[in-house]
Amino acid sequence: MFHTLWCLAAQRKGMVINMTKKYSRIIAAIMLVIAIVFIFIALNNPQASFPWSNEITYILYGVYVCLMIVLFIAPFKRKK
């Protein structure tokens, strides 16, 4: 309920960006760059870790990758 009200308030204030093909690809490209930088830093600092279990970390990685793939693929879907 709170999320719905928050979204409505954001729309009224003009804070919502229409997700066009261009924005979707830009956001996905930025996410890809962030992921590459994160992997590079993680490989150079093997002593660092997250405060939660590896299972949660892998779930977060999977969600991140899925979201990035959706943002790359979504602009290519045809509208009916």
N, C-alpha and C positions, 0 to 999 in steps of 0.2 A: 504494500500500500504506500509506504513512504517513497519507494523508488518511483512509482507512478506520479505521485504528487510532485516530486522533485523534478521529473522530466517535464511535466506540464509547466512548472514555474520557469524552467530554463527556456522552454519554447516561447513563453510570453515575454521574456526579457531579451529574446533574440540571440541566445547563446548556443543555439543548435546549428550545426553545420550540415548541409545536405551532403550525403555521401555519394559523390560522383565517382566515375571511373578514375579520374585523375587523383582525387583525395585517397581513394582506396589503395591505389598503387603506391602513392607517396608514403602512406602509413606503413604498408607492408615492407617497402624498401628500408624505411627507418628501423623497423623491427628487425629486419635481417641484419643490418649493420650492427645494431645493438647486440644481437645474438653472437655475431662473429667476434666482436670486441670482448664480450663476456667469456666466450670460449678461450680466446687468446690469453686473457688475464687469468682465468682458472687454470690453464695449463702451466702458466708460469708461477703460480702460487698454490702448489698442491697441499700446503698445510692449512689453508683456509677451508671453512666448512659452514654449513647452515645450522641453526640451532634446533632443527627438527630432523626427523628421520629421512633416510634416503628415499623411501617410498613416496612421501609427500613431495620431495624434490623432483622425482621423476614424473609425478602427476602434473606438477606445475610446468615442467619442461614440455610435456605432451600438450597441455592446453595452449601454451604459448605457440608451439609449432602449428597446431591445428588452426588457431586464430590467424596466424600469418599466412597459411595456405589459403584459407577462406578469403582473406583480403586480396590475395593475388588472383584467385580464380573468379571471384564474384563479378568483376567487371566484364568477364567474357561470357557470362550467361545471357541468353537471349530472352527478351521480354516477350510474353505472349499477348 
